[in-house]
Amino acid sequence: MASSPQTDPISQLLKRAKNIAVVGLSCNPLRPSHGVSAYLQSHGYRIIPVNPQIEECLGEKAYASLLDVPEKIDIVDIFRRSEFVGEVVDQAIQLRVPAIWMQEDVIDEKAAAKARKAGIFVTMDHCILKEHRARFH
């Protein structure tokens, strides 16, 4: 059963959010993180690349970690293997980020529980592009 946009927390989150920190963003256009980020940019979101291997991507300055990002983050979108999620979640909790989004096949129940306990909205094993497209197209 589909929930109405008023009660769907993902719709609410995607409407409210402006700045999305993409952890693990690759400048390789063939990588899913790049395509998803370009899509989000084209729909009005500000993408903040978080990847110590790059200096910039999609016209935005990249940061080595979430803790280096100087502005408010609305969603942390994680494109890292599951074993690296815990550290990202710890940084998001420290920054009091309102939402953590783990992309498809990114699953860390322990980190998700820790984030939820800290009052952070968490979605796991879902593609933000697919969820946005399903709700707003």
N, CA and C atoms as a LAMMPS dump frame, in Angstrom:
ITEM: TIMESTEP
0
ITEM: NUMBER OF ATOMS
411
ITEM: BOX BOUNDS ff ff ff
-5.0000000000000000e+02 5.0000000000000000e+02
-5.0000000000000000e+02 5.0000000000000000e+02
-5.0000000000000000e+02 5.0000000000000000e+02
ITEM: ATOMS id mol type element x y z
1 1 1 N 0.838 -1.185 0
2 1 2 C 0 0 0
3 1 3 C 0.883 1.248 0
4 2 1 N 0.671 2.124 -0.94
5 2 2 C 1.461 3.349 -1.025
6 2 3 C 0.985 4.344 0.025
7 3 1 N 1.942 5.03 0.631
8 3 2 C 1.549 6.042 1.606
9 3 3 C 1.381 7.368 0.889
10 4 1 N 0.598 8.244 1.467
11 4 2 C 0.391 9.551 0.839
12 4 3 C 1.657 10.385 1.015
13 5 1 N 1.873 11.371 0.119
14 5 2 C 3.087 12.188 0.234
15 5 3 C 3.224 12.863 1.605
16 6 1 N 2.086 13.155 2.263
17 6 2 C 2.152 13.801 3.564
18 6 3 C 2.705 12.866 4.635
19 7 1 N 2.476 11.559 4.488
20 7 2 C 2.924 10.624 5.515
21 7 3 C 4.153 9.831 5.098
22 8 1 N 4.61 10.029 3.879
23 8 2 C 5.774 9.299 3.385
24 8 3 C 7.041 10.038 3.83
25 9 1 N 7.806 9.457 4.761
26 9 2 C 8.982 10.182 5.27
27 9 3 C 10.037 10.441 4.204
28 10 1 N 10.145 9.581 3.198
29 10 2 C 11.141 9.805 2.14
30 10 3 C 10.733 11.002 1.275
31 11 1 N 9.455 11.103 0.936
32 11 2 C 8.99 12.28 0.18
33 11 3 C 9.264 13.557 0.963
34 12 1 N 8.935 13.532 2.248
35 12 2 C 9.156 14.71 3.093
36 12 3 C 10.643 15.086 3.124
37 13 1 N 11.493 14.084 3.297
38 13 2 C 12.932 14.318 3.341
39 13 3 C 13.418 14.929 2.035
40 14 1 N 13.017 14.349 0.905
41 14 2 C 13.49 14.827 -0.395
42 14 3 C 12.961 16.221 -0.721
43 15 1 N 11.8 16.581 -0.196
44 15 2 C 11.268 17.936 -0.395
45 15 3 C 12.034 18.96 0.439
46 16 1 N 12.396 18.581 1.658
47 16 2 C 13.068 19.494 2.592
48 16 3 C 14.547 19.695 2.284
49 17 1 N 15.202 18.639 1.839
50 17 2 C 16.661 18.658 1.697
51 17 3 C 17.127 19.6 0.597
52 18 1 N 18.276 20.211 0.841
53 18 2 C 18.913 21.055 -0.168
54 18 3 C 20.348 20.576 -0.429
55 19 1 N 21.098 20.324 0.649
56 19 2 C 22.505 19.931 0.528
57 19 3 C 22.66 18.439 0.806
58 20 1 N 23.202 17.723 -0.174
59 20 2 C 23.414 16.283 -0.033
60 20 3 C 24.908 15.999 -0.141
61 21 1 N 25.483 15.518 0.958
62 21 2 C 26.89 15.107 0.953
63 21 3 C 26.947 13.683 0.422
64 22 1 N 27.669 13.48 -0.667
65 22 2 C 27.772 12.163 -1.288
66 22 3 C 29.128 11.569 -0.931
67 23 1 N 29.106 10.619 0.012
68 23 2 C 30.331 9.992 0.492
69 23 3 C 30.703 8.867 -0.473
70 24 1 N 31.906 8.986 -1.048
71 24 2 C 32.35 8 -2.03
72 24 3 C 32.029 8.396 -3.455
73 25 1 N 31.712 9.674 -3.672
74 25 2 C 31.41 10.152 -5.031
75 25 3 C 32.641 9.976 -5.925
76 26 1 N 32.43 9.381 -7.077
77 26 2 C 33.497 9.175 -8.056
78 26 3 C 33.315 10.138 -9.215
79 27 1 N 34.428 10.632 -9.748
80 27 2 C 34.36 11.491 -10.939
81 27 3 C 34.227 10.684 -12.22
82 28 1 N 34.281 9.375 -12.115
83 28 2 C 34.116 8.509 -13.286
84 28 3 C 32.626 8.478 -13.651
85 29 1 N 32.264 8.997 -14.83
86 29 2 C 30.849 9.052 -15.205
87 29 3 C 30.185 7.678 -15.322
88 30 1 N 30.965 6.612 -15.362
89 30 2 C 30.391 5.272 -15.45
90 30 3 C 30.011 4.713 -14.073
91 31 1 N 30.44 5.367 -13.005
92 31 2 C 30.14 4.882 -11.655
93 31 3 C 28.746 5.351 -11.23
94 32 1 N 28.002 4.497 -10.524
95 32 2 C 26.654 4.878 -10.076
96 32 3 C 26.64 6.169 -9.25
97 33 1 N 27.639 6.379 -8.406
98 33 2 C 27.643 7.583 -7.559
99 33 3 C 27.646 8.852 -8.411
100 34 1 N 28.336 8.809 -9.544
101 34 2 C 28.415 9.975 -10.42
102 34 3 C 27.063 10.233 -11.09
103 35 1 N 26.463 9.182 -11.631
104 35 2 C 25.172 9.34 -12.311
105 35 3 C 24.07 9.798 -11.369
106 36 1 N 24.036 9.221 -10.181
107 36 2 C 23.024 9.605 -9.191
108 36 3 C 23.232 11.057 -8.77
109 37 1 N 24.477 11.44 -8.538
110 37 2 C 24.761 12.818 -8.112
111 37 3 C 24.403 13.822 -9.199
112 38 1 N 24.717 13.509 -10.459
113 38 2 C 24.367 14.396 -11.575
114 38 3 C 22.843 14.537 -11.673
115 39 1 N 22.126 13.434 -11.481
116 39 2 C 20.663 13.473 -11.489
117 39 3 C 20.158 14.404 -10.378
118 40 1 N 20.682 14.232 -9.174
119 40 2 C 20.24 15.059 -8.053
120 40 3 C 20.531 16.535 -8.307
121 41 1 N 21.704 16.819 -8.857
122 41 2 C 22.049 18.204 -9.211
123 41 3 C 21.037 18.769 -10.194
124 42 1 N 20.666 17.967 -11.184
125 42 2 C 19.737 18.445 -12.213
126 42 3 C 18.335 18.679 -11.654
127 43 1 N 18.091 18.173 -10.445
128 43 2 C 16.795 18.393 -9.79
129 43 3 C 16.898 19.394 -8.638
130 44 1 N 17.956 20.201 -8.658
131 44 2 C 18.039 21.342 -7.747
132 44 3 C 18.755 21.112 -6.43
133 45 1 N 19.286 19.92 -6.227
134 45 2 C 20.019 19.676 -4.982
135 45 3 C 21.465 20.13 -5.134
136 46 1 N 22.046 20.605 -4.041
137 46 2 C 23.476 20.924 -4.018
138 46 3 C 24.209 19.658 -3.591
139 47 1 N 25.125 19.216 -4.424
140 47 2 C 25.916 18.02 -4.15
141 47 3 C 27.234 18.456 -3.512
142 48 1 N 27.589 17.796 -2.415
143 48 2 C 28.862 18.044 -1.747
144 48 3 C 29.664 16.743 -1.815
145 49 1 N 30.662 16.665 -2.709
146 49 2 C 31.46 15.446 -2.815
147 49 3 C 32.306 15.21 -1.556
148 50 1 N 32.279 13.983 -1.042
149 50 2 C 33.123 13.611 0.091
150 50 3 C 33.93 12.391 -0.343
151 51 1 N 35.199 12.663 -0.68
152 51 2 C 36.088 11.612 -1.159
153 51 3 C 37.522 12.152 -1.084
154 52 1 N 38.382 11.558 -0.253
155 52 2 C 39.747 12.086 -0.115
156 52 3 C 40.6 11.923 -1.375
157 53 1 N 40.116 11.165 -2.355
158 53 2 C 40.891 10.902 -3.579
159 53 3 C 40.7 11.967 -4.658
160 54 1 N 39.725 12.865 -4.488
161 54 2 C 39.436 13.857 -5.531
162 54 3 C 39.444 15.273 -4.951
163 55 1 N 39.645 16.261 -5.831
164 55 2 C 39.62 17.66 -5.394
165 55 3 C 38.278 18.314 -5.683
166 56 1 N 37.648 17.871 -6.779
167 56 2 C 36.316 18.391 -7.104
168 56 3 C 35.617 17.422 -8.04
169 57 1 N 34.303 17.554 -8.089
170 57 2 C 33.508 16.714 -8.973
171 57 3 C 32.189 17.416 -9.242
172 58 1 N 31.711 17.324 -10.456
173 58 2 C 30.453 17.954 -10.862
174 58 3 C 30.426 19.448 -10.511
175 59 1 N 31.606 20.077 -10.614
176 59 2 C 31.701 21.516 -10.366
177 59 3 C 31.704 21.904 -8.901
178 60 1 N 31.789 20.939 -7.997
179 60 2 C 31.772 21.223 -6.555
180 60 3 C 33.088 20.792 -5.921
181 61 1 N 33.567 21.586 -4.965
182 61 2 C 34.771 21.236 -4.208
183 61 3 C 34.514 19.966 -3.413
184 62 1 N 35.499 19.061 -3.413
185 62 2 C 35.374 17.811 -2.655
186 62 3 C 36.061 17.961 -1.295
187 63 1 N 35.577 17.212 -0.329
188 63 2 C 36.134 17.204 1.024
189 63 3 C 36.576 15.788 1.37
190 64 1 N 37.627 15.692 2.201
191 64 2 C 38.185 14.388 2.56
192 64 3 C 37.254 13.602 3.471
193 65 1 N 36.508 14.299 4.328
194 65 2 C 35.569 13.621 5.22
195 65 3 C 34.39 14.542 5.499
196 66 1 N 33.333 13.975 6.063
197 66 2 C 32.165 14.793 6.427
198 66 3 C 32.561 15.905 7.387
199 67 1 N 33.515 15.606 8.274
200 67 2 C 33.916 16.589 9.282
201 67 3 C 34.577 17.818 8.663
202 68 1 N 35.016 17.724 7.415
203 68 2 C 35.653 18.852 6.729
204 68 3 C 34.649 19.75 5.994
205 69 1 N 33.415 19.307 5.865
206 69 2 C 32.404 20.072 5.115
207 69 3 C 31.983 21.282 5.951
208 70 1 N 32.158 22.51 5.403
209 70 2 C 31.896 23.71 6.202
210 70 3 C 30.422 24.116 6.293
211 71 1 N 29.557 23.532 5.481
212 71 2 C 28.165 23.976 5.523
213 71 3 C 27.232 22.882 6.049
214 72 1 N 25.989 23.273 6.245
215 72 2 C 24.98 22.36 6.772
216 72 3 C 24.696 21.252 5.749
217 73 1 N 24.61 20.034 6.231
218 73 2 C 24.302 18.881 5.388
219 73 3 C 22.907 18.391 5.755
220 74 1 N 22.045 18.213 4.75
221 74 2 C 20.687 17.723 4.999
222 74 3 C 20.613 16.199 4.907
223 75 1 N 21.357 15.622 3.979
224 75 2 C 21.378 14.16 3.794
225 75 3 C 22.824 13.736 3.544
226 76 1 N 23.243 12.664 4.206
227 76 2 C 24.511 12.012 3.872
228 76 3 C 24.145 10.796 3.036
229 77 1 N 24.546 10.804 1.771
230 77 2 C 24.27 9.712 0.839
231 77 3 C 25.546 8.882 0.716
232 78 1 N 25.478 7.618 1.144
233 78 2 C 26.684 6.794 1.255
234 78 3 C 26.821 5.822 0.089
235 79 1 N 27.894 6.01 -0.677
236 79 2 C 28.296 5.102 -1.761
237 79 3 C 29.611 4.439 -1.375
238 80 1 N 29.652 3.813 -0.239
239 80 2 C 30.85 3.093 0.21
240 80 3 C 30.419 1.674 0.543
241 81 1 N 31.379 0.757 0.567
242 81 2 C 31.063 -0.607 0.967
243 81 3 C 30.587 -0.611 2.42
244 82 1 N 29.757 -1.566 2.726
245 82 2 C 29.111 -1.633 4.041
246 82 3 C 30.099 -1.571 5.198
247 83 1 N 31.28 -2.165 5.028
248 83 2 C 32.226 -2.184 6.147
249 83 3 C 32.769 -0.8 6.498
250 84 1 N 32.561 0.196 5.639
251 84 2 C 33.031 1.557 5.905
252 84 3 C 31.924 2.484 6.427
253 85 1 N 30.714 1.961 6.544
254 85 2 C 29.573 2.792 6.922
255 85 3 C 29.671 3.299 8.359
256 86 1 N 30.155 2.472 9.27
257 86 2 C 30.213 2.857 10.686
258 86 3 C 30.911 4.18 10.924
259 87 1 N 32.064 4.368 10.291
260 87 2 C 32.821 5.611 10.462
261 87 3 C 32.039 6.805 9.911
262 88 1 N 31.392 6.624 8.764
263 88 2 C 30.602 7.701 8.163
264 88 3 C 29.434 8.062 9.083
265 89 1 N 28.767 7.052 9.622
266 89 2 C 27.637 7.291 10.532
267 89 3 C 28.112 8.015 11.79
268 90 1 N 29.261 7.618 12.335
269 90 2 C 29.797 8.303 13.515
270 90 3 C 30.024 9.79 13.228
271 91 1 N 30.555 10.101 12.053
272 91 2 C 30.772 11.508 11.675
273 91 3 C 29.433 12.233 11.518
274 92 1 N 28.455 11.574 10.905
275 92 2 C 27.134 12.188 10.717
276 92 3 C 26.471 12.474 12.065
277 93 1 N 26.618 11.551 13.008
278 93 2 C 26.068 11.764 14.354
279 93 3 C 26.754 12.964 15.003
280 94 1 N 28.066 13.02 14.882
281 94 2 C 28.832 14.128 15.457
282 94 3 C 28.353 15.465 14.889
283 95 1 N 28.023 15.489 13.601
284 95 2 C 27.566 16.72 12.929
285 95 3 C 26.07 16.96 13.088
286 96 1 N 25.362 16.012 13.687
287 96 2 C 23.895 16.096 13.858
288 96 3 C 23.175 16.255 12.516
289 97 1 N 23.627 15.476 11.543
290 97 2 C 22.982 15.471 10.225
291 97 3 C 21.599 14.833 10.389
292 98 1 N 20.544 15.407 9.798
293 98 2 C 19.199 14.86 10.015
294 98 3 C 18.893 13.539 9.319
295 99 1 N 19.643 13.197 8.248
296 99 2 C 19.296 11.984 7.498
297 99 3 C 20.529 11.312 6.909
298 100 1 N 20.512 9.976 6.966
299 100 2 C 21.554 9.159 6.343
300 100 3 C 20.876 8.244 5.336
301 101 1 N 21.431 8.242 4.134
302 101 2 C 20.894 7.42 3.053
303 101 3 C 21.977 6.435 2.618
304 102 1 N 21.732 5.136 2.806
305 102 2 C 22.674 4.127 2.337
306 102 3 C 22.139 3.578 1.017
307 103 1 N 22.949 3.663 -0.016
308 103 2 C 22.534 3.254 -1.354
309 103 3 C 22.278 1.747 -1.443
310 104 1 N 21.802 1.298 -2.581
311 104 2 C 21.523 -0.128 -2.785
312 104 3 C 22.756 -0.961 -2.45
313 105 1 N 22.532 -2.068 -1.759
314 105 2 C 23.575 -3.004 -1.329
315 105 3 C 24.499 -2.448 -0.25
316 106 1 N 24.203 -1.272 0.28
317 106 2 C 24.963 -0.732 1.413
318 106 3 C 24.101 -0.964 2.652
319 107 1 N 24.55 -1.917 3.481
320 107 2 C 23.743 -2.345 4.627
321 107 3 C 24.639 -2.471 5.854
322 108 1 N 24.279 -1.765 6.91
323 108 2 C 24.957 -1.896 8.195
324 108 3 C 23.91 -1.656 9.275
325 109 1 N 23.29 -2.751 9.728
326 109 2 C 22.206 -2.657 10.713
327 109 3 C 22.673 -1.996 12.012
328 110 1 N 23.884 -2.335 12.442
329 110 2 C 24.409 -1.783 13.695
330 110 3 C 24.572 -0.26 13.588
331 111 1 N 25.168 0.198 12.492
332 111 2 C 25.351 1.64 12.282
333 111 3 C 24 2.34 12.132
334 112 1 N 23.063 1.701 11.428
335 112 2 C 21.726 2.289 11.255
336 112 3 C 21.038 2.44 12.607
337 113 1 N 21.13 1.422 13.449
338 113 2 C 20.507 1.478 14.776
339 113 3 C 21.131 2.591 15.616
340 114 1 N 22.443 2.721 15.532
341 114 2 C 23.154 3.769 16.274
342 114 3 C 22.692 5.156 15.809
343 115 1 N 22.551 5.332 14.49
344 115 2 C 22.102 6.614 13.941
345 115 3 C 20.671 6.914 14.37
346 116 1 N 19.806 5.902 14.288
347 116 2 C 18.405 6.113 14.693
348 116 3 C 18.316 6.482 16.169
349 117 1 N 19.14 5.833 16.985
350 117 2 C 19.165 6.129 18.419
351 117 3 C 19.568 7.587 18.652
352 118 1 N 20.406 8.131 17.764
353 118 2 C 20.842 9.526 17.843
354 118 3 C 19.814 10.482 17.225
355 119 1 N 18.671 9.949 16.767
356 119 2 C 17.607 10.789 16.219
357 119 3 C 17.727 11.084 14.735
358 120 1 N 18.54 10.305 14.039
359 120 2 C 18.746 10.52 12.605
360 120 3 C 17.83 9.6 11.806
361 121 1 N 17.198 10.143 10.781
362 121 2 C 16.396 9.338 9.86
363 121 3 C 17.35 8.527 8.995
364 122 1 N 17.091 7.229 8.887
365 122 2 C 17.975 6.35 8.113
366 122 3 C 17.16 5.563 7.095
367 123 1 N 17.65 5.519 5.865
368 123 2 C 17.139 4.575 4.89
369 123 3 C 18.339 3.807 4.354
370 124 1 N 18.126 2.523 4.122
371 124 2 C 19.238 1.632 3.808
372 124 3 C 18.856 0.74 2.637
373 125 1 N 19.847 0.469 1.761
374 125 2 C 19.654 -0.442 0.636
375 125 3 C 18.598 0.075 -0.352
376 126 1 N 18.566 1.413 -0.531
377 126 2 C 17.673 2.045 -1.505
378 126 3 C 18.459 3.069 -2.311
379 127 1 N 18.097 3.228 -3.566
380 127 2 C 18.723 4.222 -4.432
381 127 3 C 17.949 5.535 -4.348
382 128 1 N 18.638 6.612 -3.981
383 128 2 C 17.979 7.909 -3.84
384 128 3 C 17.419 8.389 -5.183
385 129 1 N 18.104 8.086 -6.289
386 129 2 C 17.596 8.461 -7.615
387 129 3 C 16.275 7.75 -7.89
388 130 1 N 16.239 6.444 -7.683
389 130 2 C 15.013 5.679 -7.948
390 130 3 C 13.87 6.14 -7.056
391 131 1 N 14.171 6.414 -5.797
392 131 2 C 13.121 6.859 -4.868
393 131 3 C 12.616 8.247 -5.248
394 132 1 N 13.506 9.131 -5.67
395 132 2 C 13.104 10.472 -6.111
396 132 3 C 12.24 10.367 -7.364
397 133 1 N 12.714 9.592 -8.329
398 133 2 C 11.99 9.435 -9.595
399 133 3 C 10.599 8.845 -9.364
400 134 1 N 10.485 7.875 -8.471
401 134 2 C 9.19 7.228 -8.196
402 134 3 C 8.199 8.217 -7.573
403 135 1 N 8.699 9.189 -6.851
404 135 2 C 7.808 10.12 -6.146
405 135 3 C 7.523 11.407 -6.903
406 136 1 N 8.453 11.853 -7.718
407 136 2 C 8.332 13.204 -8.293
408 136 3 C 8.3 13.227 -9.816
409 137 1 N 8.051 12.07 -10.467
410 137 2 C 7.953 12.07 -11.939
411 137 3 C 6.691 11.397 -12.381
